[in-house]
Amino acid sequence: MNQPVFLFPGHGGYLPGGLREFTDDFAGLPSVLERINAASSAAGGPGIADLLTDRTAPTLRSLVDDDPGRLHLAMFATEMCVHDIYTRCWGLSPALLMGHGFGEFAALVAAGCLSLEDGVRLVVARDEALRKSGAPKGGMVELRTGRQRAGLLLEGLAGHGGVLAVDNGADQVVVSGPSETLRRLKDLAAATNVEATELHVPYPFHNAMLDEAASLFAAVVDTVTCHAPRTPVHSPVLGRRVERPADVRAVLARHLVSPVGFLDALRTLSAQGHHIYVECGAKAVLTNLVRSAQAEEPRVLTGVA
């Protein structure tokens, strides 16, 4: 297939001022940011244009600590702006769209399943649900191993809330859980020579620990108009294509607590003949995962920065 797959990263796709050079060069891009800022204001959310256009804007780490809601909207806005650059300004036409974790929100908007304004409203509502739920303390740890070995490590922590949250590749998975469980996991990993890195994230995503937040958010999802995608979408949360409005709602409502099967999704796309990938983000987050997962060397475009 000659048309690319557009990939939308989740956490990690933010770069301070990452779109600065594009705000002057591409007509219409500022209007995308203006629409997002206006929709966020209407929903009681933050303004984020300066985060994308000012190289001295706060870092990802500082936003995780001080204002995760603003970070999440900035990530969503980056992906929508880069998608606009690729399609309207560069003339690229995707064969398929796929988001990773929170990136599924942007993929669904890009596919026409949601309006841009409703997408913003949901991003704002998602963070409100996380705040209101009083989500328990926890986080995520990346393990440089595959899911089978990670599963053996988790067996030693059974009943303590640790779960395999993200399967990125044959040698990279992410575990989500309470802080103490993750501390013990890192100790177990060190004892078995598995590299473990704590991720700087505000919540233990893709874990039943966020059930209350997911329930609060699902109530908002039920108020939004959803459509079948105009461009095909493959969801790593569903493990299949998004085909109906009910699928759109399922992705949105379940993403906080459901695991992300990104490796299986990439293998499925490879088997279907997809070998060209474009990352709709400010930097390369997903393209290395694509290279490691596909037997045939893929062609990739790795973000705009």
N, C-alpha and C positions, 0 to 999 in steps of 0.2 A: 504494500500500500504506500502511495506517495504522500498522502495527507498525514500530518502529524497527530499524535496524541498530545493534548494540552494537559499538563500536570499542575495542580494547585497545592502548594505546600501548606502544612499546618504550622505548628509552633516552630519558630526558627526562621521563618520567611521574612522577618522584619530587618531593615537596614536603615539607620538614621539618615534622613535626607536622601534616600535611595532613588527618588524620582526627580531630584533637583534639575538635572540637565534636560529632562524631558518636558518640563512644564513650559519652557520657552520654545522648544523645537517642534512640538506636536500640537497643532491646533485642535482644540476641543478637550485636551486632557484636563486643563483646569476646571472645565465644566463638570467632569466626572467627580472631581474632588468636591466641588461646590454642591453637587447633588447629594453626595454622601454626608457632608457636613450639615446640610439643611435637614436631611432625613434624620440624622442623629440628634440634632437639636430638637426636632419635633417629637422624638421618642424619649427625650430627657437624657440623651447621651452626650459624650464629649466631642469637642472639635479635634481633628487629627491632621489637617492639611500641613501644618508646620512640621509634624513628625516626618513627613515624606519629602519635604522640600528644603529643609534646613539641615545641613551636615553637622551642626552642633546640637541637634535634637537629642533627647535622652536615649541612652542605650537600651537594648532589650533587657539586660539584667536590672537596670534601675526601674524600668517600667513594670517588670514582674513584681518587684518589691513594693513599689509605690502606687502603681495605677494599672493593674492588669486589664481592666476594661478598655482603657485607651489603647493599650498594646494590641488587644485582639481586634479592635476596629481598624487600627492602622494596618495590621496584616491583611485583613479583608480588603481594605481600600487599595493597598499595593497590588493585590492580585487582580482586582477589577480594572485598575488603571493599566497594568501590563497587558492584560487581555485586550483592552481597547487599543493599545499600541500595536500589538501583533495583528489584530484582525482589521481594524479600520485604517491604520497608518501603514502597515507593512503588507497588508493584503493576504495574510495567512488564513487558511480555512481548515479548521481541525476536523479530523475524522471522528474523534471521540474525546470526551473530557473525563478527567478523573482527579478527585481531590484526595488528600491524605489527612485524615482526622478532621480538624476544624476547616481545612481547605475544601471540604465537601460543600460548605456553604457557598463559597465563591463559584465552584463548579456548577452548582445548581442554578445560581443566578445567570451565569454565562450561557447555560443551556436553555434559558427561557422558562425554567420551572418556577421562578420567583421574579418579581420585579426587583430592581435595584433598591428601591425604597423599602420594600418588605424585607429584603436581605439585611439591610442596615438595622431595621427594627428588630429583627431576630437576633442579630449580634448583640445589640444593646440589652435585649430581654434575657439573653443567655447569661450575661454577666450579672444582671440583677438577680436571676435565679440562683446563681452560685453564691452571691453575697447573702441573700435572704435565707438560704438553706443552712447556713452555718456549717459548711462542709468541714469534716474533720481534718486535722493536720495530716498531711501526707505529701507524696511527690512521686517522682519517676526516676528509674535508674536504667541506663543503657548497659546491656551486656554484650560483649563481643564474642558471641557464640550463637548457635542456632537454637530453634525452639525446643528440640528434644533435650539437649543438655540443660537449657534453662528450666525446663520442666522438672528435671531431676533436682536442680537446686531448690526449686519452689516446694518440692515434696518435703524438704527439711523444714519448711516454714508453714506447713499445712495448718489451716485454721486461723492464720494471723493476718488475713486480708490482702496478701500479695497475689497479684494475678499477672499473667502474660498479657500485656495491654496492646502491644504493637509488634507484629512480625514483619520486619523490614527486609530481611535477607538471610542467606544461609549462615552468615556470621554476625548478625546484628538483630537483637530483639530489645524490647523495652518492657520493664516490669513496673507496675503501678501498685502503690500500697501505702500503709501508714508509715510514719517516719521511723519508728523503732524497727518495724519489719524490714525496711530498706537498709537500715544500718546492719542488721543481722545478715541480710542477703549479701551485702558488700563483703562482710567477713567470710562468709561461705565461698564467695567467688574468689577472693584472694587465696583461700586455702586450697582451691582447685585450679589455680592459675588461669582464671577467667577474668579478663579486664572488665572492670565495672566503673561507670562514670555517672555521677548524680547529675541529672538534668535540672536546669534552673527554670522550673515551671511553678505556677501559683497553686495548682491543684493536682490531685491524683487522678488524672483523666483516664477514661476507658476502664472504669472500675465501679463496682456496685456501691462503693463508698459515696458516690454522687447520685444515688437513687432519688433522694429528696429534691435535689436541684433538677434532675431530669424530669421529675413529675411536674414541678413548677413550670419548667420550660415547655413541656409538652402541651400544657394548657394554652400557652401563647401560640404555639404552632397550629393548634386547632382553629385559631381565628384568622389565619393567613390563607389567601387564595393560592393554590398550587396548580401547576399544569404539567402535562406530560412533556418531556424534553423535546426541543426542536433539534438539538444536536445530541447524538447518543452519549449517555453517561454510564460509566461503570463505577459502582460503589464498593470500596473495600470493606465497608461496614456491613452491607447486605451480602456481599460475596457474589454479586451478579449485576446485571444491567438495571438501571432505573427506567421503568417503562410507564408507570401510571402515577397520577397525583398521590395515590396512597403510598407508593414507594418513596416519593419525595418526603412525605410526612414521617415515614418510618425512619429514614436516614436522619432527619433533623431531630426527631424525638429520642432516638436511641444512641446518638453518637457519643454522648457523655459517658455512657456506661458499657457500650459494646466494644469489643476488641477490633483492631484495625488489621485486616489481613492483606497488607500491601504486597508481600511477596507472592502470594497466591494470585492476586489480581494481575501483577506483572506477568506471571507465567501464563495466565489465561490470555492476556492480550498478545503475548508473543506467539502462542499457538494459533491465534486468529490472524497472524501476519502483520502485526503492528511493530515496526522497528524504528520509527522516527518519533522523537519526543521533544516537546518544547515546554520549558518550565516557566509558568506565569508567576514569577516572584522576583524579588530584588537581588537574589543571589542563588547559587547552586546548592540546593538542599536535597533534591530527590534524584538528580541525574546519576550520581554515583551508585545509588541503589538500583537504578535501571541497568547500568552496565554490569553489575554483579549478578543480576537475576536472569539475564537473557543469554542464551547460548550463542545466538547470532549477534555480532557486535552492532549495537544500535547507533543511530545518528541522533545527536542531542544538541539543543540550544539551551544554555544554562543560565537563564535569567538575564536581566538588563544591566546589572551593575558590573 
